Amino acid sequence: MSDTSHPILNFKNHFAYQYEFDCQSQSALTILYIHGLSSNPWGKKPEAVHTLAHELGVNFFRFELAGHGIDSPHYDETDLEVWRDQTIDIINHQIKGDVLLVGHCIGGWTSLLTALACPDKVKGVICTSTAPNLYRLLMHLATSSQRAELAANHKITVGMERMSFTFTEQFMDCARRNALTELPTIPIHCPIHLLQGLQDTFIDWRIVLKLAEKLESDSVVTKILKSTNHHAQKPADLKEINDSIRDLVIKYKNFV
């Protein structure tokens, strides 16, 4: 989606992005949805999450990651830390109250990095098809010619799930710096749900078990979905995602 049918915000006076904020006046909690790489916040998953947020009476915020949508010309200038800082900027300046982060793939990784940076505001995280160490995965997938491309042109192009993605050297360096599963432990303490499909040909399902083990939270739920692929957008997948959201929203309301 590249038209401007939604309101536009700017980040760092450089990146522009579309967003939608459905605000329920009585709610202190906002579900903040973060989409995946080369995707957008207007598809089946965010629509299903939006519908549930309205049903549960909580706020819902979705936005285009920098370098996506109307900001796609700036893709080569983005990385995980840009997306983390963009999300933090939204939490600090657009949303009042607490946040439940829901992220897919890169959005899940961004959610975890945001939870590390904003422990007082982030009250829960739900990750689907999450890649918390994409650098190692990409280096494993890359051929010798692709590695040579990275050295010569400061970019690498890798095929994943019938798609092709280009990553800059800046992105790869940032991914290496933020490889969460390389940490001894991950100091996030809010409730977390990790959903991963066995049919995902991009992310090995066992990575979420390693992630769950390293998270310091006492409340980590891991769902391994047997018939789910990387996109996680079949009706059964959406139900599992929404069941996790409902569970964390109920926990939040009972706590506050």
Secondary structure, DSSP 8 states (H G I E B T S, - for coil): --S--S-EEEETTTEEEEEEEE--TT-SEEEEEE--TT--TTSHHHHHHHHHHHHHT-EEEEE--TTSGGGGGGGGG--HHHHHHHHHHHHHHT--SEEEEEEETHHHHHHHHHHHH-TTTEEEEEEES--TTHHHHHHHH--HHHHHHHHHHSEEEEEETTEEEEEEHHHHHHHHHT-GGGSS-B---S-EEEEEETT-SSS-THHHHHHHHHB--S-EEEEEETT--TT--SHHHHHHHHHHHHHHHHHHHHH-
